[in-house]
């Protein structure tokens, strides 16, 4: 039979037209966000290892009418561009989204994409957070609360007892802390460690000390509170740069690029003896060093004693259709119980003073790290901390400008002075 | 009535039959292309608004050292990967063209790398080329060579990326060459053999000239792929869009992504770069075309 004439051919034409039309309507129809069950569905989008599984389960148990869809969207660098596109397009973003500290500061300058949590009772949460953590979630005029703080990155120094023992150094955490009361002492101990030829470096990278060092040195880093770039005029940036370079010239670093495959492998191979570790980093170390590293790591106080590195927020995008419920979810996750559940799951440190004082945190120990009293060590590091102003572009200026240039020095591709000039020129270009 | 319908049918249906391609091309090909051109003439921030700025984005490009660096890297990596890839593919195809045991299995086998996910390839190879604990440096160490910091230098990072690209695409090209070789009449070879031409001579005087249209095809496809190189260098850089501490191996696609999605969400600037990349591919394809055609005369 031929298709050239007759009803069959007409039918084919009609079918084609029908399929095309159907396809178009299907593409235009929208998915409904309340399921057949009549429950409200909340989408929460996170990056990294947020550790909120137990907290979400507890929230659902307390709110039987809400179903939470937790979407884990990879690392921050994968998640952030997607989120911007969703916010720009006006759809796609979840009801609650996780914002890294540096990212949040950028959004605070254009806060229109997010709901004002003060409208839902956010003002009453002031005492549920460390004051600077609460303040940072707010626009500079204090009229809009965008984010509720999840964790803070209290700082400590993680170290390998087996490598210190090999170099004839103390391994007990109180004794070890005496090796580095200051950053200069930390460097001197590194030189002594290197002389023992253990085959391992003193620390993973020159870039790892920068944030902790800079946070202690001043109340600002690359930007002044009016958001002017001060990278080349702020003496503490230069001090930090010189200090990191002194670790390189003394040969104390393993020259590993943070978050690279090499860096991950370095934990398993015992390639370095110490690294500054924010509370959330203990989870990363455990994951990278694996079972064979259990009991070989320990935690001591950080040189200088205080500091904060990283930490995130939960915000409710304006496009959410259930802002009230979304606020409730964010409030629960960042509240005392939610934060303690997260701490139990991945070791991220609470930003709620009530959770910090709770024995579940305060007296907690980390058995992977030789049963170290991590609750006490990390809590002590944030209690005396002065807040540091970062600025909307801090993360970009650090991660995409100064960090790669410092790595270039570490790789022997540029002198400290060349890299310093190049970094400042690039920073000016990006801000200007 | 019936008559009129049938006439409508004869005039209209041919267009309807070819319509799906044109509709899809217009929606997914032409429209994005023109829209990108439109965006590239604006200062267009995804979260902010947009204003018309004419050719400002394009003039800014000429002054952007990162753009030129990325262009140089892209072209360099393209040459470094494509030339050995096509030569190797020719050699493999020629070998597979002969009688051998388990011929079908081998022919299918060389396509396996191509159906592997690019992310898997990137992850495995970035482990092989890890600076401190990678297999490549371990093997070099056995041979007494100092370990290479693969991501630190241009030549080393480009080579590592070229190896990834070639691993994936050589087999695919070889299979295309093989298919083309099988259309060459056997009597040509028989005649040449009687005249006393060696296998080497037969390959260069018969096989290669008759494969010219196929070689042009593979060269253009490789150009398009090579100019858009993204996943392999990104994975070698552990996901960092800058591609090395001093952008040693950042490609144009990576730089477009960095500017449009990575940091300042400058869609206008990213679109301008996308258009320049489009023109680059066009020019490179035309050069390929001219070279191969001139050779054919």
Contacts between the chains, C-beta under 8 A, distances in Angstrom:
chain1	res1	chain2	res2	distance
A	5	B	6	7.9
A	9	B	9	7.0
A	9	B	13	7.0
A	10	B	5	7.7
A	10	B	9	6.1
A	13	B	9	7.1
A	13	B	12	7.6
A	13	B	13	5.2
A	13	B	16	5.6
A	16	B	16	6.0
A	16	B	17	7.8
A	16	B	19	7.9
A	16	B	20	7.7
A	17	B	16	7.2
A	20	B	19	8.0
A	20	B	20	7.6
A	20	B	23	7.4
A	75	B	239	7.0
A	77	B	239	6.2
A	77	B	240	7.7
A	77	B	241	7.5
A	77	B	262	7.9
A	78	B	239	7.7
A	81	B	257	8.0
A	81	B	261	3.9
A	81	B	262	6.5
A	84	B	46	5.8
A	84	B	47	6.4
A	84	B	261	7.2
A	84	B	265	5.7
A	85	B	46	6.7
A	85	B	261	7.3
A	87	B	47	6.4
A	88	B	46	3.9
A	88	B	47	5.6
A	88	B	265	7.8
A	110	B	47	5.6
A	110	B	48	7.0
A	113	B	47	6.9
A	254	B	132	7.5
A	255	B	131	7.8
A	255	B	132	7.9
A	256	B	132	7.0
A	257	B	151	7.6
A	257	B	238	6.5
A	257	B	245	7.9
A	259	B	238	5.8
A	259	B	239	7.4
A	260	B	130	7.7
A	260	B	238	3.8
A	261	B	123	7.9
A	261	B	126	5.6
A	261	B	127	5.6
A	261	B	130	5.1
A	261	B	238	6.2
A	262	B	130	4.6
A	262	B	131	5.2
A	262	B	132	5.1
A	262	B	133	6.3
A	262	B	134	7.6
A	263	B	238	7.9
A	265	B	130	6.4
A	265	B	132	7.1
A	265	B	133	4.3
A	266	B	132	6.8
A	266	B	133	7.4
A	269	B	132	7.8
A	269	B	133	5.9
A	271	B	132	6.8
A	396	B	263	5.2
A	400	B	242	6.1
A	400	B	263	6.5
A	404	B	240	7.9
A	404	B	242	5.8
A	404	B	244	7.8
A	404	B	245	4.4
A	404	B	246	7.0
A	405	B	245	7.1
A	405	B	246	7.9
A	407	B	245	4.0
A	408	B	245	4.1
A	408	B	246	5.1
A	411	B	149	6.1
A	411	B	152	4.2
A	411	B	245	6.1
A	412	B	152	7.7
A	413	B	152	6.1
A	413	B	245	6.7
A	413	B	246	6.0
A	414	B	246	7.2
A	430	B	263	7.6
A	430	B	264	7.5
